[in-house]
């Protein structure tokens, strides 16, 4: 990014190749919509170019990138571009043909239940879980992105996981009762 900042704009393509998938995954987990997430990724890279002068190189690039991604997401929400989470895409691992039909169905049900539970969480809880569990960022990196201490990240992750468990199992119990 320092080379992009200094005028070597060809290096932006390399950054895109390295980081567009993790950015898409983060934004998809936050929005639940693939087409919106693709647009948001493009906006993040546009802002990287536009605000390249703000990257100092003192912190990690990923921290700066996710900070921009959060801003793009927040701006999009403010502009009412995001609708409620309606479609449940099977964003869990693709099911191989070797898994029995029952196991495949059960796995799909679990992925849908997880997606529904994530959608119910507050924006803050969903965001911290996406960053820590789906994006697999270190607590130190998350602290830099959210401008909070590492200890606060740990507490928020713990609380968010607790809330996710409650919502998930509540939904599961409803589903099982309904299926009977």
LUMTOR-945544 format. One record per residue (C-alpha): residue in one letter; x, y, z. Coordinates in Angstrom, 2 decimals, padded with zeros to 5 digits. Layout:
ATOM rest    east   north      up
ATOM    A       X       Y       Z
...
END
This chain:
ATOM rest    east   north      up
ATOM    X  000.00  000.00  000.00
ATOM    X  002.93  002.31  000.62
ATOM    X  003.91  001.86 -003.04
ATOM    X  000.36  002.70 -004.13
ATOM    X  000.49  005.75 -001.87
ATOM    X  003.72  006.86 -003.54
ATOM    X  002.11  006.68 -006.99
ATOM    X  002.66  003.06 -008.15
ATOM    X -001.03  002.45 -008.86
ATOM    X -000.31 -000.85 -010.62
ATOM    X  000.22 -002.39 -007.18
ATOM    X -003.47 -001.82 -006.46
ATOM    X -004.23 -004.85 -008.64
ATOM    X -002.04 -007.00 -006.40
ATOM    X -003.85 -005.73 -003.30
ATOM    X -007.17 -006.50 -004.95
ATOM    X -006.08 -010.06 -005.76
ATOM    X -004.95 -010.64 -002.18
ATOM    X -007.80 -009.04 -000.29
ATOM    X -011.01 -008.96 -002.32
ATOM    X -012.15 -012.41 -001.14
ATOM    X -011.69 -011.76  002.60
ATOM    X -013.38 -008.37  002.19
ATOM    X -016.28 -009.94  000.31
ATOM    X -016.66 -012.59  003.02
ATOM    X -016.70 -009.95  005.75
ATOM    X -019.24 -007.80  003.95
ATOM    X -021.38 -010.79  002.97
ATOM    X -021.56 -011.97  006.56
ATOM    X -022.59 -008.47  007.58
ATOM    X -025.20 -007.92  004.84
ATOM    X -026.34 -011.40  003.82
ATOM    X -026.50 -010.27  000.18
ATOM    X -023.90 -011.25 -002.40
ATOM    X -024.68 -008.52 -004.93
ATOM    X -024.59 -005.77 -002.30
ATOM    X -021.35 -007.18 -000.91
ATOM    X -019.72 -007.13 -004.35
ATOM    X -020.64 -003.47 -004.75
ATOM    X -019.32 -002.67 -001.29
ATOM    X -015.99 -004.39 -002.05
ATOM    X -015.62 -002.16 -005.09
ATOM    X -016.37  000.88 -002.94
ATOM    X -013.72 -000.17 -000.43
ATOM    X -011.06 -000.41 -003.13
ATOM    X -012.19  002.92 -004.57
ATOM    X -011.75  004.48 -001.13
ATOM    X -008.35  002.86 -000.77
ATOM    X -007.27  004.77 -003.86
ATOM    X -009.04  007.95 -002.87
ATOM    X -007.69  007.97  000.70
ATOM    X -004.31  006.34  000.07
ATOM    X -002.65  009.41  001.56
ATOM    X -004.11  008.45  004.98
ATOM    X -002.26  005.12  005.11
ATOM    X  000.84  005.72  007.19
ATOM    X  002.35  002.25  007.20
ATOM    X  002.70  002.32  010.98
ATOM    X -000.13 -000.15  011.54
ATOM    X -001.11 -003.24  009.62
ATOM    X -002.64 -002.78  006.19
ATOM    X -005.51 -005.15  007.02
ATOM    X -006.50 -003.02  010.00
ATOM    X -006.69  000.07  007.78
ATOM    X -008.55 -001.87  005.08
ATOM    X -011.20 -003.22  007.48
ATOM    X -011.59  000.24  008.96
ATOM    X -012.42  001.52  005.45
ATOM    X -014.75 -001.46  004.90
ATOM    X -016.65 -000.64  008.10
ATOM    X -017.03  002.96  006.98
ATOM    X -018.31  001.89  003.55
ATOM    X -020.78 -000.48  005.21
ATOM    X -021.97  002.18  007.66
ATOM    X -022.39  004.70  004.85
ATOM    X -024.39  002.17  002.86
ATOM    X -026.65  001.46  005.82
ATOM    X -027.20  005.18  006.34
ATOM    X -028.22  005.53  002.70
ATOM    X -030.77  002.72  003.17
ATOM    X -029.18  000.63  000.44
ATOM    X -029.29 -002.51  002.53
ATOM    X -032.53 -004.42  002.98
ATOM    X -033.27 -006.90  005.73
ATOM    X -031.63 -010.28  005.55
ATOM    X -034.15 -012.27  003.54
ATOM    X -032.39 -014.85  001.42
ATOM    X -030.48 -017.59  003.12
ATOM    X -027.63 -018.62  000.90
ATOM    X -025.78 -021.74  001.79
ATOM    X -022.59 -019.93  002.70
ATOM    X -021.42 -022.98  004.60
ATOM    X -018.96 -025.26  002.85
ATOM    X -020.30 -026.77 -000.34
ATOM    X -021.61 -030.24  000.33
ATOM    X -019.81 -032.99 -001.51
ATOM    X -021.71 -035.75 -003.23
ATOM    X -020.21 -038.27 -000.76
ATOM    X -022.38 -037.03  002.12
ATOM    X -025.70 -038.80  002.56
ATOM    X -028.86 -036.87  001.77
ATOM    X -029.88 -036.76  005.44
ATOM    X -026.50 -035.46  006.53
ATOM    X -026.49 -032.90  003.72
ATOM    X -029.96 -031.71  004.67
ATOM    X -029.01 -031.49  008.34
ATOM    X -025.88 -029.52  007.51
ATOM    X -027.89 -027.11  005.37
ATOM    X -030.41 -026.68  008.19
ATOM    X -027.56 -025.90  010.62
ATOM    X -026.09 -023.32  008.23
ATOM    X -029.50 -021.69  007.79
ATOM    X -030.05 -021.67  011.55
ATOM    X -026.66 -020.08  012.11
ATOM    X -027.33 -017.46  009.43
ATOM    X -030.73 -016.64  010.96
ATOM    X -029.22 -016.40  014.43
ATOM    X -026.44 -014.11  013.18
ATOM    X -029.02 -011.87  011.50
ATOM    X -030.85 -011.40  014.82
ATOM    X -027.73 -010.24  016.65
ATOM    X -027.01 -006.57  017.08
ATOM    X -024.75 -005.01  014.44
ATOM    X -021.91 -004.81  016.98
ATOM    X -022.18 -008.46  018.02
ATOM    X -022.46 -009.66  014.42
ATOM    X -019.49 -007.55  013.34
ATOM    X -017.18 -008.75  016.12
ATOM    X -018.07 -012.40  015.45
ATOM    X -017.53 -012.02  011.71
ATOM    X -014.14 -010.42  012.27
ATOM    X -013.00 -012.92  014.90
ATOM    X -014.56 -016.19  013.76
ATOM    X -015.20 -015.91  010.03
ATOM    X -012.33 -013.59  009.07
ATOM    X -010.09 -015.17  011.74
ATOM    X -008.48 -011.86  012.67
ATOM    X -006.44 -011.66  015.84
ATOM    X -007.91 -009.75  018.75
ATOM    X -005.11 -007.22  018.40
ATOM    X -006.13 -006.53  014.79
ATOM    X -009.80 -006.25  015.72
ATOM    X -008.90 -003.80  018.48
ATOM    X -007.15 -001.64  015.89
ATOM    X -010.08 -001.80  013.49
ATOM    X -012.67 -000.93  016.13
ATOM    X -010.45  001.52  018.05
ATOM    X -010.91 -000.35  021.34
ATOM    X -008.59 -002.28  023.65
ATOM    X -007.78 -005.94  023.15
ATOM    X -009.44 -006.71  026.49
ATOM    X -012.64 -005.05  025.30
ATOM    X -012.52 -007.19  022.15
ATOM    X -012.29 -010.35  024.26
ATOM    X -015.24 -009.29  026.39
ATOM    X -017.35 -008.38  023.36
ATOM    X -016.55 -011.66  021.60
ATOM    X -017.49 -013.59  024.74
ATOM    X -020.79 -011.70  025.08
ATOM    X -021.56 -012.00  021.37
ATOM    X -020.94 -015.76  021.44
ATOM    X -023.21 -016.08  024.47
ATOM    X -025.95 -014.16  022.70
ATOM    X -025.47 -016.21  019.51
ATOM    X -025.79 -019.46  021.47
ATOM    X -029.04 -018.28  023.09
ATOM    X -030.56 -017.20  019.78
ATOM    X -029.33 -020.28  017.91
ATOM    X -030.67 -022.79  020.43
ATOM    X -033.94 -020.88  020.83
ATOM    X -034.42 -021.06  017.05
ATOM    X -033.39 -024.73  016.99
ATOM    X -035.88 -025.62  019.70
ATOM    X -038.64 -023.82  017.77
ATOM    X -037.69 -025.64  014.57
ATOM    X -037.63 -029.06  016.23
ATOM    X -040.96 -028.40  017.96
ATOM    X -042.43 -027.26  014.66
ATOM    X -041.08 -030.32  012.80
ATOM    X -042.75 -032.71  015.25
END
